[in-house]
């Protein structure tokens, strides 16, 4: 029995005969690979592993001190979440809420949605499109990688005036950003529509 499938890249319709599990059909026009059950499982496994690692690393990254700052003999250490609470406590509501939403809420939600689409699969099939669109939008607005770049720029700009020491959260933060990006890159949106 042959089934008809459209290439996810160029849209060309193909008649695909049953193939052995070790063979992966490719589009004759653009060379893109069709998602098979084996490639779907492989993509989902890679994405789930990276997203789970990002989820685990997220908590020490935001809760442990990121920087220890020494200025004129005074030592201050701050975590990302602690910095947000400091902003809110000092009346900087707008900045505090912006940092909270874009550096904590959006990245965490994106990681959880990646876990849902690749591993958990708790939602029904008709909710997958909504979940996928939400995950893609949150990915554009989450700012963990931008926050990491801001830390590096700050270190270069004011390095002579203030002495900085990396806190224990820096490694977790860098690895969390890397795992989140790896999960996004390895995720194949086409694979969520394939039947088991």
URKA-V771458 format. One record per backbone hydrogen bond with DSSP energy under -0.5 kcal/mol. NH is the residue of the N-H (numbers start at 0). CO is the residue of the C=O. Records with the same first field share a line. If there is no record, write none. Layout:
# URKA-V771458
NH=CO + CO
This chain:
# URKA-V771458
2=15
4=13
6=11
10=6
13=4
15=2 + 13
16=14
22=19
24=22
26=31
30=26
33=24
39=35
40=36
41=37
42=38
43=39
44=40
45=41
46=42
47=43
48=44
49=45
50=46
51=47
52=48
53=49
54=50
55=51
56=52
57=53
58=54
59=55
60=56
61=57
62=58
63=59
65=77
66=77
67=164
68=66 + 75
69=162
70=68 + 73
73=70
75=68
77=66
80=61
82=78
83=79
84=80
85=81
86=82
87=83
88=84
89=85
90=87
91=86
92=90
95=91
96=92
97=93
98=94
99=95
100=96
101=97
102=98
103=99
104=99
105=100
107=103
108=104
109=105
110=106
111=107
112=108
113=109
114=110
115=111
116=112
117=113
118=114
119=114
120=115
126=123
127=123 + 124
130=126
131=127
132=128
133=129
134=130
135=131
136=132
137=133
138=134
139=135
140=136
141=137
142=101
146=142
147=143
148=144
149=145
150=146
151=147
152=148
153=149
154=150
155=151
156=152
157=153
158=155
161=157
162=69
163=161
164=67
166=65
168=64
169=166
171=167
172=168
173=169
174=170
175=171
176=172
177=173
178=174
179=175
180=176
181=177
182=178
183=179
184=180
185=181
186=182
188=186
190=187
191=188
192=189
193=190
